[in-house]
């Protein structure tokens, strides 16, 4: 299948002579505008890659009945790499890749492709490991339900509170319950419909399945010298990882540091307090030379894991 080409790269901050480029890989779900709150360096070039505009990503799986992928991780990273070549400054000496969720996995693959020295910020992203494969290929419906509630809360900027046990619910029963609670709590409005919420859940679940299968079928080689900052939520992908403490990243690099954020997978990327914590951690992390620097790693630990 030959995909029609679309530009998915947006240059948010231009610096003609920038020595550092920050590449944000965004898989969708919530607004990409939040990356502006994570970086504030007028001397750096800031690029946001909207993966939803890449046919290789968006069209790799189009129905729940599919268990095959039309495109592979290599297809996606090749397209991202190709499009980035048009934007990267010749003066660039370092690339910091920021990837939320699936964006972190793609960022790891991209770091291996770029010839410019890189470091990776994995925002609540599960490492692509064989040990995680059984966890990512089939996520329990109860976990998908939980994540959908967190997703709705983040998108609507209002916590959806559901105290009714729902782990044994069918999809129809679950969506109906979410709709009823959302209406009662004012999260959904009168013009919202049960059919609309059901379509939203279908889109959410399909995107999750696509990302999980892409990750489960991607087995990259270790990059032991790659500096990786892992931002781990208190309720996120560690729930399905074989290595919940580091979400698996310590198995791919010896230069991994972890910062915990007391928000769930979606709120960590939309909550202002959470974004401030992440911004601080990235600011310290960006001072790292492209090798292990224990002093700064310890500084990150003292500042953000108190």
Secondary structure, DSSP 8 states (H G I E B T S, - for coil): --------EEEEE--TT-SEEEEEEE-SSS-GGGGGGT---TTEEEEEEEGGG-HHHHTS--STT--S-SS-HHHHHHHHHHHHTTT--TT--EEEEEEETHHHHHHHHHHHH-SS-EEEEEES-----HHHHHHHHS--HHHHHHHHHHHHHHHHTS-----S--TT--HHHHHHHHHHHHHHTTSS-TT--HHHHHHHHHHHHHHHHHHHHHHHT------TT-EEEEEEEEESGGGS-SSTTTTTGGGT-SEEEEEEEEEETTGGGT-HHHHHHHHHHHHHHTT--SS--HHHHHHHHHHH--
